[in-house]
Amino acid sequence: MTTSRNNNSENAIFVSFHIGRGGHFNNPGTLSFSGEEDFQQLISRCSDVCMIINEDENGKPLADEDWQLVDTGSNVILQGREEIEAEKGRLEWDTIYDTDYVETTDNLSDNELECLWNAYLNEEYMSDELKDEICTLKGMKRVHEVKRYPANLTVFDQNASTHIDIDGMVGEYSRDEWREDLAERGFDKLSIEKILDKMEFCSTNDKEFFSEDN
């Protein structure tokens, strides 16, 4: 089921997915993130295995409804100019065994969002804009910058900033305790590690910041 997300559709990002074999047992129907592209870019990327037929054998333009996108076996994948020239769409080469399609981040299913979330956590290539969007949709804070001051850290995320008091905290808590604290504040896993890296520099001359390092 597709769920409409509460974000600005004007700023929605086009993302493409692949359905095919994958997972631990190489099962069919496995969803994976392909990249940031609209349907026209996807069709262009797949131009080695498909082509658009918009003229007859005499070179005369076909009516819009007679346009076809066919695969290398001359199987009709899409019919009609409107469907072929859309910004979103599906290329069902072989249903659950081989399908590529495009969706926007304002109209993701729970499964698609989880797929993007896992791709983000696995640090697959994607723009900062998409990373921010994924974290926002998951209700998480994604760190953009961490500034260190004598008594606190100021953490800037995709929507706001958070002040983390470190006055008197040197050597008091372990990394894992800080991880738990930062998770409760709503930071995602990768962002937590960025904050912890910054905390490393908050040590004093005689004491490390994290308790287990002393």
C-alpha positions as CSV (number, residue, x, y, z in Angstrom):
1,M,0.0,0.0,0.0
2,T,1.3,3.5,-0.9
3,T,1.1,6.1,1.8
4,S,1.2,9.8,1.0
5,R,3.8,11.5,3.2
6,N,3.4,15.0,4.6
7,N,6.1,16.9,2.8
8,N,6.1,19.5,0.0
9,S,5.5,17.8,-3.3
10,E,7.2,20.7,-5.1
11,N,10.4,19.6,-3.4
12,A,9.8,15.9,-3.8
13,I,12.8,13.9,-5.2
14,F,12.5,11.3,-7.9
15,V,14.0,8.0,-6.9
16,S,14.2,4.7,-8.8
17,F,14.0,1.2,-7.5
18,H,14.7,-2.2,-8.8
19,I,12.7,-5.3,-8.0
20,G,14.6,-8.5,-8.6
21,R,16.5,-11.3,-6.9
22,G,18.4,-10.4,-3.8
23,G,18.7,-10.8,-0.1
24,H,20.4,-13.6,1.8
25,F,18.7,-16.3,-0.2
26,N,18.6,-14.5,-3.6
27,N,14.8,-14.4,-3.5
28,P,12.8,-12.8,-6.2
29,G,10.8,-9.7,-5.4
30,T,13.6,-8.0,-3.5
31,L,13.4,-4.2,-3.6
32,S,16.6,-2.2,-3.9
33,F,17.4,1.5,-4.4
34,S,18.8,2.3,-7.8
35,G,19.4,6.0,-7.8
36,E,18.0,9.5,-8.1
37,E,16.4,9.9,-11.5
38,D,13.0,10.5,-13.1
39,F,11.3,8.1,-15.5
40,Q,12.8,9.6,-18.6
41,Q,16.3,9.3,-17.1
42,L,15.5,5.7,-16.2
43,I,14.4,4.9,-19.8
44,S,17.5,6.5,-21.1
45,R,19.6,4.4,-18.8
46,C,17.9,1.3,-20.0
47,S,18.3,2.3,-23.7
48,D,20.5,-0.8,-24.4
49,V,17.6,-3.1,-23.6
50,C,14.6,-1.1,-24.9
51,M,13.6,1.4,-27.6
52,I,10.7,3.7,-28.3
53,I,8.8,3.2,-31.5
54,N,7.0,6.4,-32.5
55,E,7.2,6.1,-36.3
56,D,5.8,3.5,-38.7
57,E,8.0,1.5,-41.2
58,N,7.8,4.5,-43.6
59,G,9.0,7.0,-41.1
60,K,5.6,8.5,-40.6
61,P,4.9,9.7,-37.0
62,L,2.5,7.4,-35.1
63,A,-0.5,8.7,-33.3
64,D,0.2,9.3,-29.6
65,E,-1.8,6.3,-28.5
66,D,0.2,4.0,-30.8
67,W,3.6,4.8,-29.4
68,Q,5.3,1.8,-27.9
69,L,8.3,1.1,-25.7
70,V,9.6,-2.4,-26.5
71,D,12.4,-4.6,-25.2
72,T,15.0,-6.4,-27.2
73,G,12.5,-9.3,-27.8
74,S,9.9,-6.8,-29.3
75,N,7.7,-7.3,-26.2
76,V,5.6,-4.2,-25.5
77,I,6.6,-2.8,-22.1
78,L,4.7,0.5,-22.4
79,Q,1.9,1.7,-24.7
80,G,1.1,5.3,-25.5
81,R,3.0,8.5,-25.6
82,E,1.6,9.9,-22.3
83,E,2.8,6.8,-20.4
84,I,6.1,6.7,-22.1
85,E,6.9,10.4,-21.6
86,A,5.7,10.5,-17.9
87,E,8.0,11.5,-15.0
88,K,7.0,8.4,-13.1
89,G,6.4,4.9,-14.3
90,R,7.3,1.2,-14.4
91,L,9.3,-1.0,-16.7
92,E,8.2,-4.5,-16.0
93,W,10.7,-6.6,-17.8
94,D,9.7,-9.8,-15.9
95,T,7.5,-8.8,-12.9
96,I,9.0,-9.8,-9.6
97,Y,12.1,-11.1,-11.2
98,D,13.0,-7.9,-13.0
99,T,11.3,-4.6,-12.7
100,D,12.5,-1.0,-12.6
101,Y,10.3,1.9,-11.6
102,V,10.4,5.5,-10.4
103,E,8.5,7.1,-7.5
104,T,8.7,10.4,-5.6
105,T,9.6,10.9,-2.0
106,D,6.2,12.4,-1.2
107,N,4.4,9.2,-2.2
108,L,6.5,6.3,-0.8
109,S,5.2,3.1,0.5
110,D,6.5,1.9,3.9
111,N,8.6,-0.7,2.1
112,E,10.1,1.9,-0.2
113,L,10.9,4.2,2.6
114,E,12.6,1.3,4.5
115,C,14.6,0.5,1.4
116,L,15.8,4.1,1.2
117,W,16.5,4.1,4.9
118,N,18.7,1.0,4.7
119,A,20.5,2.4,1.6
120,Y,21.2,5.6,3.7
121,L,22.5,3.6,6.7
122,N,24.7,1.5,4.4
123,E,26.1,4.8,3.0
124,E,25.1,4.1,-0.6
125,Y,25.6,7.0,-2.9
126,M,22.9,9.6,-2.8
127,S,22.6,13.4,-2.6
128,D,22.6,15.3,0.7
129,E,19.1,16.5,-0.2
130,L,17.8,12.9,-0.4
131,K,19.6,12.0,2.8
132,D,17.9,14.9,4.6
133,E,14.5,13.8,3.1
134,I,14.9,10.2,4.2
135,C,15.8,11.2,7.7
136,T,12.9,13.7,7.9
137,L,10.4,11.1,6.7
138,K,11.8,8.7,9.4
139,G,11.5,11.4,12.0
140,M,15.2,11.5,12.6
141,K,17.7,14.3,12.9
142,R,20.6,14.3,10.3
143,V,23.7,16.2,11.4
144,H,25.0,18.8,9.0
145,E,27.6,20.4,11.3
146,V,28.8,20.2,14.9
147,K,30.3,23.3,16.6
148,R,32.3,22.9,19.8
149,Y,32.1,25.5,22.6
150,P,33.6,25.4,26.1
151,A,30.4,24.3,27.8
152,N,28.4,22.7,25.0
153,L,28.2,21.3,21.5
154,T,25.8,22.9,19.0
155,V,24.5,20.4,16.5
156,F,22.9,21.6,13.3
157,D,20.6,19.2,11.5
158,Q,18.3,19.4,8.5
159,N,15.7,21.4,10.3
160,A,17.1,23.0,13.4
161,S,19.9,22.9,16.0
162,T,20.4,21.1,19.3
163,H,22.6,22.2,22.2
164,I,24.3,19.4,24.0
165,D,25.7,20.3,27.5
166,I,29.2,18.9,28.0
167,D,30.1,21.1,31.0
168,G,31.4,18.7,33.7
169,M,30.8,15.7,31.5
170,V,34.4,14.9,30.7
171,G,35.1,11.3,31.8
172,E,31.7,10.7,33.2
173,Y,30.0,8.6,30.6
174,S,31.0,5.9,28.1
175,R,30.5,6.0,24.3
176,D,27.6,3.6,24.6
177,E,25.9,5.8,27.2
178,W,26.3,8.8,25.0
179,R,25.0,6.8,22.0
180,E,21.9,6.0,24.0
181,D,21.5,9.6,25.0
182,L,21.9,10.9,21.4
183,A,19.5,8.3,20.1
184,E,16.9,9.5,22.6
185,R,17.4,13.0,21.2
186,G,16.4,11.7,17.8
187,F,19.7,11.6,15.9
188,D,20.2,8.8,13.3
189,K,22.9,6.2,13.7
190,L,25.4,7.9,11.3
191,S,24.9,11.3,12.8
192,I,25.5,9.9,16.3
193,E,28.9,8.7,15.2
194,K,29.7,12.2,13.9
195,I,28.8,13.7,17.2
196,L,30.9,11.2,19.1
197,D,33.8,12.0,16.9
198,K,33.5,15.6,17.8
199,M,33.2,14.7,21.5
200,E,36.7,13.1,21.3
201,F,38.1,16.6,21.0
202,C,36.4,17.7,24.2
203,S,39.0,15.9,26.4
204,T,41.0,17.8,29.0
205,N,44.8,17.6,29.6
206,D,44.4,15.0,32.2
207,K,41.2,13.2,31.3
208,E,39.6,11.7,28.1
209,F,36.1,12.6,27.3
210,F,34.7,9.0,27.3
211,S,35.0,7.1,30.6
212,E,36.3,3.9,29.1
213,D,39.3,5.7,27.7
214,N,40.6,6.8,31.1
